[in-house]
Amino acid sequence: MIPAPLLLPLFVASGAAALVDEIAWFQLLSLHSGGTSRSMAIVLATFMAGLGLGAIVVPRRLAARLHPLRACAALEVGIGLSALLLPVLFPLASRLPVPLDSVAFALLLLVPTLAMGATLPLAARALGHGRRAARQVAWLYAANTLGGVIGCLAAGFWLLRVHDTSVAVRVAAALNA
């Protein structure tokens, strides 16, 4: 069974926003750190670590009395707001000496990526348990992955070709909202 019709487009939008952010962050870090392989390593490692840690740690830390879908909504807004702040904070981090700036960049990226990782487990909690819920979670995961593909294509072929990173980050924040 497919989950509530509203959840699928929301997870498509969330996946698209996440990948637009990831590509924009890579571009921004390349400008500030000077090396594309270093920037890619920082963004990719932090993105994957944040998703994994966020899926494990954040749902356990949220209060049990908070409805899981409300927590998802709050996290999405938080992701968008923190993504809007990162272009302002990256220049400050780039003033640090070389090993410290990489740590600072990773810590800055860890905040939104932890929240990104928590959204699917929280939605799964809202859907309940059992075989039916497992199928619904699979649909949400597929929708989120489809959104990621759309976000990659939109960022690579439109947002960053026609516009700039600030527009890309604002579009992603709008999708998060």
Secondary structure as a PSIPRED ss2 file (coil, helix, strand):
# PSIPRED VFORMAT (PSIPRED V4.0)

   1 M C   1.000  0.000  0.000
   2 I C   1.000  0.000  0.000
   3 P C   1.000  0.000  0.000
   4 A C   1.000  0.000  0.000
   5 P C   1.000  0.000  0.000
   6 L C   1.000  0.000  0.000
   7 L H   0.000  1.000  0.000
   8 L H   0.000  1.000  0.000
   9 P H   0.000  1.000  0.000
  10 L H   0.000  1.000  0.000
  11 F H   0.000  1.000  0.000
  12 V H   0.000  1.000  0.000
  13 A H   0.000  1.000  0.000
  14 S H   0.000  1.000  0.000
  15 G H   0.000  1.000  0.000
  16 A H   0.000  1.000  0.000
  17 A H   0.000  1.000  0.000
  18 A H   0.000  1.000  0.000
  19 L H   0.000  1.000  0.000
  20 V H   0.000  1.000  0.000
  21 D H   0.000  1.000  0.000
  22 E H   0.000  1.000  0.000
  23 I H   0.000  1.000  0.000
  24 A H   0.000  1.000  0.000
  25 W H   0.000  1.000  0.000
  26 F H   0.000  1.000  0.000
  27 Q H   0.000  1.000  0.000
  28 L H   0.000  1.000  0.000
  29 L H   0.000  1.000  0.000
  30 S H   0.000  1.000  0.000
  31 L H   0.000  1.000  0.000
  32 H H   0.000  1.000  0.000
  33 S H   0.000  1.000  0.000
  34 G C   1.000  0.000  0.000
  35 G C   1.000  0.000  0.000
  36 T H   0.000  1.000  0.000
  37 S H   0.000  1.000  0.000
  38 R H   0.000  1.000  0.000
  39 S H   0.000  1.000  0.000
  40 M H   0.000  1.000  0.000
  41 A H   0.000  1.000  0.000
  42 I H   0.000  1.000  0.000
  43 V H   0.000  1.000  0.000
  44 L H   0.000  1.000  0.000
  45 A H   0.000  1.000  0.000
  46 T H   0.000  1.000  0.000
  47 F H   0.000  1.000  0.000
  48 M H   0.000  1.000  0.000
  49 A H   0.000  1.000  0.000
  50 G H   0.000  1.000  0.000
  51 L H   0.000  1.000  0.000
  52 G H   0.000  1.000  0.000
  53 L H   0.000  1.000  0.000
  54 G H   0.000  1.000  0.000
  55 A H   0.000  1.000  0.000
  56 I H   0.000  1.000  0.000
  57 V H   0.000  1.000  0.000
  58 V H   0.000  1.000  0.000
  59 P H   0.000  1.000  0.000
  60 R H   0.000  1.000  0.000
  61 R H   0.000  1.000  0.000
  62 L C   1.000  0.000  0.000
  63 A C   1.000  0.000  0.000
  64 A C   1.000  0.000  0.000
  65 R C   1.000  0.000  0.000
  66 L C   1.000  0.000  0.000
  67 H C   1.000  0.000  0.000
  68 P H   0.000  1.000  0.000
  69 L H   0.000  1.000  0.000
  70 R H   0.000  1.000  0.000
  71 A H   0.000  1.000  0.000
  72 C H   0.000  1.000  0.000
  73 A H   0.000  1.000  0.000
  74 A H   0.000  1.000  0.000
  75 L H   0.000  1.000  0.000
  76 E H   0.000  1.000  0.000
  77 V H   0.000  1.000  0.000
  78 G H   0.000  1.000  0.000
  79 I H   0.000  1.000  0.000
  80 G H   0.000  1.000  0.000
  81 L H   0.000  1.000  0.000
  82 S H   0.000  1.000  0.000
  83 A H   0.000  1.000  0.000
  84 L H   0.000  1.000  0.000
  85 L H   0.000  1.000  0.000
  86 L H   0.000  1.000  0.000
  87 P H   0.000  1.000  0.000
  88 V H   0.000  1.000  0.000
  89 L H   0.000  1.000  0.000
  90 F H   0.000  1.000  0.000
  91 P H   0.000  1.000  0.000
  92 L H   0.000  1.000  0.000
  93 A H   0.000  1.000  0.000
  94 S H   0.000  1.000  0.000
  95 R C   1.000  0.000  0.000
  96 L C   1.000  0.000  0.000
  97 P C   1.000  0.000  0.000
  98 V H   0.000  1.000  0.000
  99 P H   0.000  1.000  0.000
 100 L H   0.000  1.000  0.000
 101 D H   0.000  1.000  0.000
 102 S H   0.000  1.000  0.000
 103 V H   0.000  1.000  0.000
 104 A H   0.000  1.000  0.000
 105 F H   0.000  1.000  0.000
 106 A H   0.000  1.000  0.000
 107 L H   0.000  1.000  0.000
 108 L H   0.000  1.000  0.000
 109 L H   0.000  1.000  0.000
 110 L H   0.000  1.000  0.000
 111 V H   0.000  1.000  0.000
 112 P H   0.000  1.000  0.000
 113 T H   0.000  1.000  0.000
 114 L H   0.000  1.000  0.000
 115 A H   0.000  1.000  0.000
 116 M H   0.000  1.000  0.000
 117 G H   0.000  1.000  0.000
 118 A H   0.000  1.000  0.000
 119 T H   0.000  1.000  0.000
 120 L H   0.000  1.000  0.000
 121 P H   0.000  1.000  0.000
 122 L H   0.000  1.000  0.000
 123 A H   0.000  1.000  0.000
 124 A H   0.000  1.000  0.000
 125 R H   0.000  1.000  0.000
 126 A H   0.000  1.000  0.000
 127 L H   0.000  1.000  0.000
 128 G C   1.000  0.000  0.000
 129 H C   1.000  0.000  0.000
 130 G C   1.000  0.000  0.000
 131 R H   0.000  1.000  0.000
 132 R H   0.000  1.000  0.000
 133 A H   0.000  1.000  0.000
 134 A H   0.000  1.000  0.000
 135 R H   0.000  1.000  0.000
 136 Q H   0.000  1.000  0.000
 137 V H   0.000  1.000  0.000
 138 A H   0.000  1.000  0.000
 139 W H   0.000  1.000  0.000
 140 L H   0.000  1.000  0.000
 141 Y H   0.000  1.000  0.000
 142 A H   0.000  1.000  0.000
 143 A H   0.000  1.000  0.000
 144 N H   0.000  1.000  0.000
 145 T H   0.000  1.000  0.000
 146 L H   0.000  1.000  0.000
 147 G H   0.000  1.000  0.000
 148 G H   0.000  1.000  0.000
 149 V H   0.000  1.000  0.000
 150 I H   0.000  1.000  0.000
 151 G H   0.000  1.000  0.000
 152 C H   0.000  1.000  0.000
 153 L H   0.000  1.000  0.000
 154 A H   0.000  1.000  0.000
 155 A H   0.000  1.000  0.000
 156 G H   0.000  1.000  0.000
 157 F H   0.000  1.000  0.000
 158 W H   0.000  1.000  0.000
 159 L H   0.000  1.000  0.000
 160 L H   0.000  1.000  0.000
 161 R H   0.000  1.000  0.000
 162 V H   0.000  1.000  0.000
 163 H C   1.000  0.000  0.000
 164 D C   1.000  0.000  0.000
 165 T H   0.000  1.000  0.000
 166 S H   0.000  1.000  0.000
 167 V H   0.000  1.000  0.000
 168 A H   0.000  1.000  0.000
 169 V H   0.000  1.000  0.000
 170 R H   0.000  1.000  0.000
 171 V H   0.000  1.000  0.000
 172 A H   0.000  1.000  0.000
 173 A H   0.000  1.000  0.000
 174 A H   0.000  1.000  0.000
 175 L H   0.000  1.000  0.000
 176 N H   0.000  1.000  0.000
 177 A C   1.000  0.000  0.000
